């Protein structure tokens, strides 16, 4: 599977999970706007609740980067606000975002207003998970996605321990090299 195919698969799965979670949370008329128009500007989903209409940009990412660090923010794109204006007018709706965080066995979904981001072009998922922006609709729910095909994983404890040993070995080699070089120069 190419990197593009992995990204596309992850996006489609994230939109599917997001639509399911919206319906579970009382949103109605949930639809995927990309089925109506490929790459619909800004929004992937449309939904309604309590008389309000929403156009929602869904950004799905691995919880961890390929280096094992937490993937703490998801890019909305440089034209997100401009595209959101089109979607808002076209659907008579408010612009919202959903950050879908996928891990090896679980997923979490964060949801908030684009206005709440105050012009920022990233969804601050770390802040959302800390309750500082948006709301958490689902936290660490099991999924059945074949994660091994596209996922990044948190470093295991064994890898973390081995990396400490590796750093120790590197420091020792550098010290020995310094001592040998220093003695040769005398």
DOSEMI-969835 format. One line per 4 residues: number of its first residue (from 1); for each residue x, y, z of N, C-alpha, C. Coordinates in Angstrom, 2 decimals, m for minus. Example, Ala and Ser with C-alpha at 12.3 -4.5 7.8 and 13.67 -1.06 7.14 Angstrom:
# residues 2
1> 13.19,m5.69,7.80,12.30,m4.50,7.80,13.20,m3.30,7.80; 12.85,m2.25,7.08,13.67,m1.06,7.14,12.90,0.03,7.87;
END
This chain:
# residues 186
1> 0.85,m1.17,0.00,0.00,0.00,0.00,0.90,1.24,0.00; 0.67,2.15,m0.96,1.47,3.37,m1.05,1.07,4.34,0.06; 1.88,5.36,0.25,1.58,6.37,1.27,0.26,7.08,0.96; 0.01,7.36,m0.30,m1.24,8.01,m0.71,m2.43,7.12,m0.41;
5> m2.30,5.83,m0.71,m3.38,4.88,m0.44,m3.64,4.77,1.06; m2.59,4.77,1.85,m2.73,4.71,3.31,m3.48,5.94,3.82; m3.09,7.11,3.33,m3.73,8.35,3.76,m5.21,8.35,3.37; m5.49,7.93,2.15,m6.88,7.89,1.68,m7.71,6.92,2.52;
9> m7.15,5.73,2.78,m7.85,4.72,3.58,m8.14,5.25,4.98; m7.14,5.86,5.59,m7.30,6.42,6.93,m8.38,7.50,6.94; m8.39,8.36,5.92,m9.40,9.42,5.83,m10.80,8.87,5.68; m10.97,7.87,4.82,m12.29,7.27,4.60,m12.78,6.61,5.88;
13> m11.91,5.88,6.55,m12.30,5.22,7.81,m12.65,6.24,8.88; m11.88,7.33,8.95,m12.16,8.37,9.92,m13.50,9.03,9.67; m13.82,9.29,8.42,m15.12,9.89,8.09,m16.26,8.94,8.45; m16.04,7.64,8.21,m17.07,6.65,8.57,m17.30,6.63,10.07;
17> m16.21,6.59,10.85,m16.33,6.60,12.32,m16.98,7.89,12.80; m16.58,9.02,12.21,m17.13,10.32,12.61,m18.64,10.37,12.37; m19.09,9.88,11.21,m20.52,9.88,10.90,m21.28,9.00,11.89; m20.73,7.84,12.22,m21.38,6.94,13.18,m21.50,7.60,14.55;
21> m20.43,8.25,14.99,m20.42,8.87,16.31,m21.37,10.07,16.36; m21.46,10.83,15.29,m22.41,11.93,15.25,m23.84,11.39,15.43; m24.18,10.33,14.69,m25.52,9.74,14.80,m25.77,9.24,16.22; m24.77,8.62,16.82,m24.90,8.13,18.20,m25.15,9.27,19.19;
25> m24.65,10.45,18.85,m24.77,11.62,19.73,m25.95,12.51,19.37; m26.92,11.96,18.65,m28.16,12.67,18.39,m28.18,13.58,17.18; m27.14,13.56,16.36,m27.13,14.35,15.14,m27.95,13.61,14.09; m28.67,14.37,13.29,m29.55,13.79,12.27,m29.11,14.25,10.89;
29> m29.65,13.55,9.89,m29.35,13.87,8.49,m27.85,13.93,8.23; m27.11,13.03,8.87,m25.66,12.99,8.69,m25.37,12.46,7.28; m24.61,13.22,6.53,m24.26,12.76,5.19,m22.83,13.15,4.85; m22.22,12.35,3.97,m20.85,12.60,3.53,m20.92,13.50,2.31;
33> m20.45,14.71,2.43,m20.50,15.69,1.34,m19.62,15.30,0.17; m18.61,14.48,0.41,m17.73,14.04,m0.66,m18.42,13.06,m1.60; m19.56,12.49,m1.17,m20.33,11.64,m2.06,m21.10,12.50,m3.06; m21.45,13.72,m2.66,m22.16,14.65,m3.55,m21.19,15.34,m4.50;
37> m20.03,15.72,m3.97,m19.02,16.43,m4.75,m17.65,16.03,m4.23; m16.83,15.45,m5.09,m15.49,15.03,m4.68,m14.72,16.23,m4.15; m14.08,16.04,m3.01,m13.31,17.10,m2.35,m14.15,18.37,m2.13; m15.29,18.18,m1.55,m16.16,19.31,m1.21,m15.33,20.30,m0.38;
41> m15.40,21.59,m0.68,m14.57,22.57,0.04,m14.80,22.53,1.56; m13.72,22.44,2.30,m13.65,22.42,3.76,m14.29,21.19,4.38; m15.55,20.94,4.11,m16.31,19.96,4.89,m16.32,18.57,4.26; m16.36,17.59,5.13,m16.54,16.19,4.72,m17.94,15.71,5.05;
45> m18.47,16.21,6.17,m19.77,15.77,6.63,m20.73,16.94,6.83; m21.99,16.63,6.71,m23.06,17.56,7.02,m23.93,16.88,8.07; m24.41,17.64,9.05,m25.28,17.08,10.09,m26.16,18.18,10.67; m27.22,17.76,11.34,m28.14,18.70,11.99,m28.42,18.22,13.40;
49> m28.60,19.19,14.30,m28.99,18.85,15.68,m29.62,20.08,16.31; m30.72,19.86,16.98,m31.41,20.94,17.71,m31.64,22.18,16.85; m32.02,21.97,15.60,m32.31,23.09,14.71,m31.09,23.76,14.10; m29.89,23.28,14.44,m28.66,23.85,13.88,m28.13,22.94,12.78;
53> m27.51,23.54,11.78,m26.88,22.81,10.69,m25.36,22.94,10.81; m24.67,21.86,10.52,m23.21,21.82,10.66,m22.56,21.32,9.38; m21.49,21.99,8.95,m20.58,21.46,7.95,m19.29,21.16,8.71; m18.80,19.93,8.56,m17.74,19.45,9.45,m16.55,18.94,8.66;
57> m15.40,19.50,8.93,m14.15,19.01,8.37,m13.63,17.90,9.29; m13.42,16.72,8.73,m12.94,15.58,9.51,m11.48,15.35,9.17; m10.65,15.39,10.18,m9.22,15.13,10.00,m8.87,13.91,10.84; m8.42,12.88,10.17,m8.08,11.62,10.83,m6.59,11.42,10.77;
61> m6.01,11.12,11.90,m4.56,10.90,11.96,m4.26,9.75,12.91; m3.06,9.20,12.72,m2.55,8.26,13.70,m2.30,9.03,14.99; m2.56,8.39,16.10,m2.34,9.05,17.39,m0.87,9.43,17.56; 0.01,8.58,17.01,1.45,8.81,17.15,2.11,9.04,15.79;
65> 3.16,9.84,15.77,3.94,10.04,14.56,4.75,8.78,14.29; 5.39,8.73,13.14,6.20,7.54,12.82,7.41,7.43,13.75; 7.71,8.49,14.48,8.84,8.46,15.42,8.39,8.15,16.85; 7.09,7.94,17.03,6.57,7.55,18.34,6.06,8.68,19.21;
69> 6.23,9.93,18.76,5.73,11.08,19.54,4.23,11.25,19.31; 3.54,11.85,20.26,2.12,12.13,20.12,1.89,13.09,18.97; 0.97,12.77,18.09,0.58,13.65,16.98,m0.40,14.67,17.57; 0.10,15.80,17.99,m0.67,16.71,18.85,m1.56,17.71,18.14;
73> m1.37,17.91,16.82,m2.24,18.82,16.09,m2.39,18.34,14.64; m3.57,18.61,14.08,m3.89,18.16,12.73,m4.15,19.37,11.85; m3.47,19.44,10.72,m3.62,20.57,9.80,m5.00,20.58,9.16; m5.59,21.76,9.12,m6.86,21.96,8.42,m6.64,22.37,6.97;
77> m5.48,22.90,6.68,m5.17,23.38,5.33,m5.09,24.89,5.31; m4.29,25.40,4.40,m4.05,26.84,4.36,m5.28,27.65,3.95; m6.22,27.05,3.22,m7.42,27.77,2.80,m8.66,27.35,3.59; m8.47,26.80,4.77,m9.58,26.25,5.55,m10.68,27.27,5.80;
81> m10.32,28.47,6.19,m11.35,29.47,6.54,m12.08,29.98,5.30; m11.33,30.15,4.22,m11.93,30.57,2.96,m12.91,29.49,2.45; m12.46,28.24,2.48,m13.31,27.13,2.04,m14.50,26.94,2.97; m14.29,27.20,4.25,m15.39,27.07,5.21,m16.49,28.08,4.91;
85> m16.10,29.27,4.48,m17.11,30.29,4.14,m18.00,29.80,3.00; m17.38,29.17,2.00,m18.18,28.62,0.90,m19.14,27.56,1.42; m18.63,26.62,2.22,m19.46,25.53,2.74,m20.59,26.07,3.62; m20.30,27.05,4.45,m21.32,27.64,5.31,m22.44,28.25,4.49;
89> m22.08,29.02,3.47,m23.09,29.66,2.62,m23.86,28.63,1.81; m23.14,27.66,1.26,m23.76,26.65,0.42,m24.79,25.81,1.18; m24.49,25.50,2.42,m25.37,24.64,3.21,m26.15,25.39,4.29; m25.91,26.68,4.44,m26.60,27.44,5.48,m26.28,26.89,6.86;
93> m25.00,26.59,7.08,m24.59,25.88,8.29,m23.41,26.55,8.97; m23.10,26.08,10.16,m21.94,26.54,10.90,m20.77,25.59,10.65; m19.55,26.13,10.61,m18.36,25.32,10.35,m17.80,24.73,11.64; m17.61,23.42,11.62,m17.06,22.68,12.76,m15.95,21.76,12.27;
97> m15.20,21.23,13.19,m14.14,20.27,12.89,m14.29,19.04,13.78; m13.75,17.94,13.29,m13.65,16.71,14.08,m12.23,16.18,13.89; m11.56,15.92,14.99,m10.26,15.29,14.97,m10.43,13.84,15.38; m10.14,12.92,14.46,m10.26,11.49,14.74,m8.86,10.95,14.97;
101> m8.62,10.48,16.16,m7.31,10.00,16.59,m7.35,8.47,16.64; m6.53,7.82,15.80,m6.55,6.36,15.72,m5.26,5.79,16.29; m5.42,4.80,17.14,m4.30,4.08,17.72,m4.41,2.62,17.29; m3.53,1.81,17.76,m3.49,0.39,17.38,m4.84,m0.30,17.56;
105> m5.51,m0.09,18.67,m6.76,m0.80,18.96,m7.94,0.11,19.24; m7.71,1.40,19.43,m8.79,2.30,19.82,m8.78,3.59,18.99; m9.88,4.32,19.12,m9.95,5.65,18.50,m10.65,6.61,19.45; m10.35,7.89,19.27,m11.00,8.98,20.01,m11.42,10.02,18.98;
109> m12.51,10.74,19.30,m12.98,11.79,18.39,m13.25,13.06,19.19; m12.66,14.16,18.71,m12.83,15.48,19.31,m13.60,16.35,18.31; m14.44,17.25,18.84,m15.38,18.01,18.02,m15.45,19.44,18.51; m15.35,20.39,17.58,m15.44,21.78,17.99,m15.73,22.72,16.84;
113> m16.00,23.96,17.18,m16.32,25.01,16.22,m15.04,25.56,15.59; m15.11,25.84,14.30,m13.97,26.47,13.63,m13.69,27.84,14.25; m14.75,28.56,14.64,m14.59,29.87,15.27,m13.74,29.77,16.54; m13.88,28.68,17.24,m13.15,28.46,18.50,m11.63,28.43,18.27;
117> m11.21,28.11,17.05,m9.77,28.03,16.75,m9.16,29.39,16.46; m10.00,30.41,16.33,m9.56,31.80,16.18,m8.49,32.00,15.10; m8.77,31.46,13.92,m7.86,31.68,12.79,m6.73,30.69,12.67; m6.55,29.84,13.64,m5.47,28.85,13.56,m5.83,27.81,12.50;
121> m4.83,27.30,11.80,m5.05,26.35,10.72,m4.80,24.91,11.15; m4.80,24.68,12.46,m4.60,23.33,12.99,m5.62,23.03,14.08; m6.01,21.77,14.12,m6.86,21.31,15.23,m5.90,20.92,16.36; m5.97,21.58,17.51,m5.06,21.27,18.62,m5.57,20.04,19.40;
125> m5.32,18.87,18.87,m5.87,17.64,19.45,m5.37,17.43,20.88; m4.15,17.80,21.15,m3.63,17.66,22.52,m4.46,18.52,23.47; m4.75,19.75,23.08,m5.58,20.63,23.91,m7.00,20.09,24.02; m7.51,19.53,22.93,m8.86,18.94,22.96,m8.90,17.76,23.92;
129> m7.87,16.93,23.89,m7.85,15.77,24.79,m7.69,16.19,26.25; m7.14,17.38,26.46,m7.01,17.92,27.82,m8.25,18.72,28.24; m9.27,18.81,27.35,m10.51,19.52,27.66,m10.43,21.02,27.52; m9.40,21.54,26.84,m9.22,22.98,26.71,m9.87,23.57,25.47;
133> m10.20,22.72,24.49,m10.85,23.19,23.26,m11.75,22.07,22.75; m12.92,22.45,22.24,m13.85,21.45,21.73,m14.33,20.50,22.82; m14.94,19.40,22.38,m15.40,18.37,23.30,m14.96,17.01,22.79; m14.90,16.06,23.68,m14.57,14.69,23.30,m15.88,13.92,23.15;
137> m16.14,13.41,21.95,m17.35,12.63,21.71,m17.13,11.16,22.01; m15.91,10.68,21.80,m15.56,9.28,22.05,m14.11,9.24,22.52; m13.86,8.47,23.55,m12.48,8.34,24.03,m12.09,6.88,24.14; m11.02,6.54,23.43,m10.42,5.20,23.47,m11.43,4.07,23.26;
141> m12.27,4.22,22.25,m13.23,3.17,21.89,m12.53,2.16,20.97; m12.73,0.88,21.21,m12.13,m0.13,20.32,m12.64,0.00,18.87; m11.77,m0.30,17.92,m12.15,m0.30,16.51,m11.72,m1.62,15.88; m12.17,m1.86,14.66,m11.81,m3.09,13.95,m11.04,m2.79,12.67;
145> m10.41,m1.64,12.63,m9.64,m1.22,11.45,m8.32,m1.99,11.43; m7.89,m2.48,10.26,m6.61,m3.20,10.17,m5.44,m2.22,10.31; m5.16,m1.83,11.52,m4.21,m0.76,11.84,m2.81,m1.04,11.31; m2.41,m2.29,11.28,m1.05,m2.62,10.85,m0.76,m2.15,9.42;
149> m1.81,m1.97,8.61,m1.62,m1.54,7.23,m1.20,m0.09,7.11; m1.56,0.74,8.05,m1.31,2.18,7.89,m0.86,2.87,9.16; m0.85,2.20,10.28,m0.67,2.88,11.55,0.76,3.09,12.00; 0.88,4.04,12.86,2.10,4.27,13.62,1.78,3.86,15.04;
153> 2.76,3.43,15.77,2.50,2.98,17.13,3.37,3.73,18.12; 2.87,3.81,19.32,3.68,4.39,20.39,4.87,3.47,20.61; 6.00,4.02,20.97,7.15,3.16,21.21,6.87,2.23,22.39; 7.25,1.00,22.23,7.05,0.04,23.32,8.04,0.32,24.43;
157> 7.76,m0.20,25.61,8.67,0.00,26.75,10.04,m0.60,26.44; 10.03,m1.73,25.71,11.29,m2.38,25.35,12.14,m1.48,24.46; 11.49,m0.83,23.49,12.23,0.09,22.61,12.74,1.28,23.41; 11.92,1.82,24.30,12.35,2.95,25.12,13.56,2.56,25.97;
161> 13.54,1.36,26.56,14.65,0.91,27.38,15.89,0.70,26.51; 15.69,0.10,25.33,16.82,m0.13,24.44,17.42,1.17,23.94; 16.59,2.20,23.76,17.13,3.47,23.30,18.02,4.10,24.37; 17.68,3.88,25.64,18.55,4.38,26.72,19.90,3.68,26.68;
165> 19.88,2.38,26.43,21.12,1.61,26.33,21.92,2.10,25.13; 21.26,2.35,24.01,21.93,2.83,22.81,22.61,4.17,23.08; 21.92,5.07,23.76,22.52,6.36,24.08,23.74,6.20,24.99; 23.66,5.29,25.92,24.79,5.03,26.81,25.99,4.52,26.00;
169> 25.75,3.60,25.09,26.82,3.06,24.24,27.43,4.18,23.40; 26.62,5.04,22.84,27.12,6.15,22.02,27.99,7.08,22.85; 27.55,7.40,24.05,28.34,8.27,24.94,29.68,7.62,25.27; 29.67,6.34,25.56,30.92,5.64,25.87,31.86,5.66,24.68;
173> 31.34,5.40,23.49,32.18,5.42,22.29,32.77,6.81,22.07; 31.95,7.83,22.25,32.46,9.19,22.09,33.54,9.51,23.12; 33.33,9.10,24.37,34.34,9.35,25.41,35.64,8.61,25.11; 35.54,7.37,24.71,36.74,6.59,24.37,37.45,7.24,23.19;
177> 36.68,7.65,22.18,37.28,8.32,21.02,37.97,9.61,21.41; 37.38,10.36,22.32,37.98,11.60,22.79,39.28,11.32,23.54; 39.26,10.34,24.41,40.46,10.00,25.20,41.58,9.54,24.28; 41.26,8.65,23.32,42.27,8.15,22.40,42.83,9.29,21.55;
181> 41.98,10.13,21.02,42.41,11.25,20.19,43.26,12.21,20.99; 42.86,12.48,22.24,43.60,13.38,23.10,45.00,12.84,23.37; 45.13,11.54,23.61,46.44,10.93,23.89,47.33,10.92,22.65; 46.70,10.75,21.46,47.47,10.73,20.23,48.04,12.10,19.91;
185> 47.34,13.14,20.31,47.79,14.48,20.02,48.92,14.93,20.95; 49.12,14.24,22.08,50.18,14.62,23.02,51.49,14.20,22.54;
END
